[in-house]
Amino acid sequence: MKLYGYWRSSAAYRVRIALNLKGVSAEQLSVHLVRDGGEQHKADYIALNPQELVPTLVLGDEEEGDALSQSLAIIEYLDELYPKTPLLPASALERAHVRAMALTIACEIHPLNNLRVLQYLTQKLNVDEEAKTAWYHHWVASGFAALETQLARHSGRYCFGDNVTLADLCLVPQVYNAQRFNVDLTPYPNIMRVWAECNLLTAFADAAPERQADAV
């Protein structure tokens, strides 16, 4: 397997955690999202991932293998392929709750604060840095307020009970991102408690952006 990602990409961060939890090795290949206008926009990468996003997980040789995109799809693929240490609960209802928490982040927070959206705000709409930061903080606060309530209902040691799930793989990178943008996280004690618990695990710690070979 080859994982194309970027050290600070939240979506790639999720997949790195999943690989670590599953004990699966993958060759890590960097796609620099900022340098030279963004390597994700180069023709050879677009051939792998037409969305021009990271991560991309390539199975086998690039010319013959399949290339998977979208972090949650990749993680669920890995979960089915390597069922030991499952990332979704056994019951349909519990799986729905976990997916709801994961999607609160992956669909409601992360897309609005992704690099290409922030670049569009500043480069195309001429939004200044102060307004861009306000935009970022607004959508994190909105999503985290909902997630905080979800965790109050369902969390134990982790997002859903006492086992790591897909929701935790989404939460930790999003908190990392929020900290980068100086979001006040004190209103979210459940989020921060789960975040701290997750980062005690080697699988999460080793996937942290600063521990990646391409970190700059």
PEPEZI-V610565 format. One record per helix or strand of 2 or more residues. SS is the DSSP state (hx for helix, st for strand). FROM is the first residue (numbers start at 1). TO is the last residue. If there is no record, write none. Layout:
BEGIN
SS	FROM	TO
SS	FROM	TO
END
This chain:
BEGIN
st	2	5
hx	10	22
st	27	30
hx	35	37
hx	39	41
hx	43	48
st	56	59
st	66	69
hx	71	81
hx	92	106
hx	110	113
hx	115	123
hx	129	154
hx	166	180
hx	189	198
hx	202	205
hx	209	211
END
